[in-house]
């Protein structure tokens, strides 16, 4: 078992931060997801929105500041801060100001993921001028009928126009901002990858990336999940427990970004610091279960395939290759 643990630790180190040692992963999370808004204008079939039990849609300023100030004080640990979780971040009208606060205080890698439907020219300009480092476009098809079957309530033509316009504005306002275009591969679009990749490469720059990620099962919580390919490895420990901390809109911290209803609470930023939460007894217990190949004892970990390695990569900028496998979701 000791050899297995050693191999697991090497595996975790390699996927999360090869430059750090294993014990360093336990000091402070390297990846942060802040859900500033728990609401969305779409109803995608691979999303959990119809199962949400939380009812606090917008993060209050004092909660955001409490999280942000902790991050700023510990920014030397961080690899990325993402201002999204289960909702559509552009529903939050304060998003550009939140990005600016983090950037003005030295946070180096601030990211959002969006369905692009609300990313009009004004919002694009505000985010780029605020210093946004990266945006992930969740666009699952270049066929209007397929796209609108997946991204229910969204208009394909508007999304495509917004995405192309953002590329153009990025090149003028903030050329360093990375654009990652992502397809969530599933039955309806699984044969589109070649054409999809070729289309987006026309707009991509050396800092950008185009890739797909297979649909996943939200730890067995998604009833209509249908795997596109088998990639789940039941014995590997989850990278999230050594790399990622999620904050819901009210400041609560769940097990991970799969625990969308906070079935396995870790605590709250309003009661404890990030370091205290990260080094808490409950987190230690969870990590030991995973290292001992007993993650099945946590129900949503038992059959979860969220953290499988990313497929279909078109890596234009290889220095960010490892980051894409941390914090990918069906959004």
N, C-alpha and C positions, 0 to 999 in steps of 0.2 A: 504493500500500500504506500510506503514511503516513496518508492520510485514513481508510482503513479502520481502522487502529489507533486513530486519534483517536476515531472513532465507537464502536469496541468499548470503549474506555476510558470514554467517556461512558455507554454502556449498562451497564457494570459498576458504575460509580459510582451510577447511578440505582437499580439494583436492590439494591445492598448498603447504601449509606449516602450519600444525596445531600448530607448535611451535611459530609462529609469530602472531601478531594481524593484523586485516584487514588494518588499516592505514599503517602498515609496508610494505604491498604489493605495496603501491604507491610510495615508496621511490626510488626503483631501481629494474629492472627486475631480477628475480632469475634464469631464464633459457635463454640462449643465443644461437642463431644459426647463424653461420658465413658461408656464401656461398663463399668459396675460389675459387670455380670453377663452372661455369654455363655451363657445358657440360657433356655428358654422352655417354658411349659406348653401351648402351642398348636402346631398344624402347618398353618399357612395355605398354600394353594397358590401364592400370590403372593410367598411368603417364600423365602429362600435356605437355610433351616435344614438341609435334607437334603444340602446341598452344603458345609456348614461343615467346614473342615479344622483349625481351631484348637481346642486342648484345654486351656484355662485358664479355667474358668467364672466364678470369683469374683475380683474385684479385691482384692488385699491392701491392708491399711491404709497401708503405707509408700508404695505406688504412688499411691494416692488422695491422700495428703497431699503428695507431691511435685508432683503436678499442681495440686492446690488452692492450695498456697502460692505457686506461680508465678502462678496466676491472680489471687490476692489482691493480690500485689505489682503486678500490671499491670491491675487491675480497671477503670481509666479507659478502656481500649481496648474493653472488652467490651460487647456488646449482649445476649447470652444465653449461659447455660451449661445444657446439657441433660444430664441424668443418665440417658441411655439410648443404645443404638445397635442392635445386632442382637438382643438378648435382651429378655425381659420384665423391666423394672426392679424390679417388686414381688417377684420371686424373691429379690432381695437383701434380707435381713433388716435390714441396716444402712442401708438407704436413708434413713429419716428422720434418722438421725444425720448422714449425709453432707450432706443438705439443710441441716440446722441449722448444721453447721460452715461451710458457704459463706455462709449468711445472717448468722451471727454475726460474720463477718469482712468484711461489706460488699459481697458480690456481689448485684447488684440484680435480676437476672432469672434465677431458677433454675426449670427446667422438667423435667417428665417426660412421656413418652408411654406409654400403657398400653392393654392389651386389656381392662382393667377387671375381669377375672374374679377377681382377688385383692384388689380394692379394697374390702374389707369396712369396717365402721364403725370398727373399731379402727385399721386402717392409715390410713384417711381422716383420722381425728382426729390421729394422730401426724404425718402429713405437713402438714396444715394448721397445726398448732401449731408445727411446725418452721419455718414461714414460707414454704412453697412458693408461688411466684409464678404458676405456670401448669401446667395439666395438659391433655394432649391425649388425648381418648378415641378410640380406634380401634374404631368400631362401624359395620359395613358394611351393615347391613340392619335393618329393623324387622319383618321376617318371620322367624319362628323357623326354618323350614326352610332359607331362603336363608342366614341368619346362620350356622347350624351347618354348612352346606356350605362356607362360606368360612372361618369360624373353627373349624377342626376341633379337637375335644376340649373346646371351651368350651360352657357351658350358657347359652342366650339369656336365660332368665328370671333367672338369677343376675346376669348382666352388666347387664341393664336395671335391676334393683333396685339394684345397687351404684351405677350411674351416677346414678340419681334421688336416692338417699340422699346421694351426695357433694354434689350441688347444694344440698341442704337443709343439710348440715353446713357447707359452705362459707359459706353466708349467715349462719350463727351464729358460726362460729369465725374465719374469715379472709375477709371479704367482698371483699377486693382480689384474691384469687386468681382468675385468669382460667381459664375452662373452654372449650376448643375441642373441638368434636365433629366428627369427620372420617370421611367415607366414602371408602374406596378404591373408585372406580367401575370396574366390570368388567362382563363380559357378563351375569352372573347378577343384578346389581342396578341396571343402568344406567337403568332406567325408574322408580326409586323416589325420585328426588331431591326432587320437590315435596312429597310426603307426609312424607319424612324431615325436611326443613327445617321444615315446619310443626309437627311433633311436638316437636322440640328447642327451637324458639322459645318454647314454653310454659314452659320452665325457665330459659332464658337471661336474663342480666342485661346491662346496658350494657357490661360489661367483656368479654363472651363473644363467641364466634364459632362459626358452623356452616358447614362447607364440604365440598366433595369434591375429591379429587385423582385423576386418571385413573391406572389401573394402569401401572406402568412396567417397563422390561426389565432393570434392573440392569446396564446397559452391555452388553447382549447375552449376559449370563451366565444368564438365566432362559429355559430351553428352552420352557416352555409359555406364554410371554408372548403375549398377543393384544391388540393395540391397540384401544381403544374409539374413539379419534379420532386423527387425524394432527396432530401439533403439533411434531414434532421439527425443529429448525433446525440443520443440520450445520455451518454456518459460524460460529455464535456461540460465543465463548469461554465456558467454564463458570464460573459465579459462585463455585463452591466453592473454586477455587484462589486466590481473592482474599478469601475470607471465613471459611472453615470449617476447623477442625482436629479430627480424630477421634482418640480414645485408646482402644485395645483394653484388655481387662482386665489384660493383662500389662505395659501401658505402651507398647506398640508404636504407632507412628503410620503409618497407611496413606496412600495417595494421597488418598482421600476416603471418604465414607460408602458409596460403591458398591463399593469394593475390600474386600469382606467377608473375603477370605482373604489379604489383604495381599500381593497379587501385585506391587504397586509400592510397596515400603516407603520411608518417608521417614526413619525413624530410631526412637529410643526416648527417652521422657522420662527414663529412668533413666541416660541417657548425655549428653543435651543439654537445654538450656532450651527453652521454647516459642519464644522469639524466635529462637534459633539454628536450630531446625527450620524455622520459618516463612520465614526468610531464607536458607535453605540453597541450595547450588548446584543440587541436584536439583529443588527447587521453582521456581527461576528458569528452568531448562530447560523444565519443563512449562508454565509460564506463557507463555514465548516461543512454544512450539508452538501454543498456543491462540490467541494474538494474531495469529499468522501464518497462521491457518486451516489448521494442520497437526495438529489434535488427533487426526486419524485415525491418526497414528503411535503413539498410545497405544491399545492394543486396546480397553480397556473404555470409552474416551472416544469411539471411532469412531462408534458408533450409539446413544449413551446419550441417553435422553430424560428423565432424572430431574429436570433443572432447568428443565423447561418451566414457564411461568407457571401459577399455580393457577387452576382453573376453578370455576364455581358458587359463588362466594363469597356468604355472607350476612354482610357486615361490620357488626357491631353497634358495634364499637369501632375506628374507622378509623385511629387512631394506630399500630396494630400491623399495618397492612395489608401492609407490605413484609416483615415478618418471616416470614410464613407461607411465602413462596417460598424461604426458606433453611432447609434441613434437613427436607424432607418425604420420607417413605419409605413403602414398602409394609409398614407394621407396624401 
